[in-house]
Amino acid sequence: MIIRLARERDLPGFLRLAAGVEHWFGPMVDDPGFSGAVLDTVRRGTALVAEDREPADLLGALLFGGTAPVHHVHWLVVAEQARGQGVGRALMADALRRFVDAPATVEVVTFGPDHPGAVTSGARVFYETLGFTPAEPTAPGPEGGSRQVYRRRVP
């Protein structure tokens, strides 16, 4: 697996990944705002992708942002067939290495504890294994499901 900075030509791969999680996050593929956010993040140099050594479809992608000392994981998705293989962990490790200077805080909004995707996706457990802790609830997602901020201090 290779983790690298995303390029504009990766947009179709981002959209394929988005199609696989729209049932949890609401419409993205046909939303020009989503495509625009991906391209803006790519142009800022804070978007990462994971691919096989022989690239085909992306295994995962991450959009990162914020202003030091508070950073944000805006979007992290791993293709269904690649889940549980360390792709998300590798994307997060690379993002922290590239974009975060300690001391800092990294925040991500994920499913609230009562959201159906909280268990099915494994997102909450995933972030907890990376040292994130649950914090305050936040606005519901576009599909109406609950959301919660997770936070990690980087000493």
Number of C-alpha atoms within 10 A of each C-alpha: 13 14 20 15 17 23 16 12 10 18 16 14 17 25 16 14 23 24 17 15 18 13 11 19 18 16 15 17 18 11 10 10 11 16 17 12 13 25 21 15 21 21 13 11 16 19 26 23 25 24 17 12 9 8 11 9 16 19 26 24 29 24 24 24 20 15 9 15 14 16 21 17 18 18 16 21 21 24 20 13 8 13 15 12 11 12 23 24 15 17 25 20 13 16 22 16 10 11 14 18 14 11 11 15 19 21 21 20 22 26 26 22 15 11 16 13 20 19 13 10 15 13 17 22 14 14 20 14 11 12 13 20 16 19 14 11 16 14 12 14 17 11 12 12 18 20 20 20 18 22 22 20 15 14 8
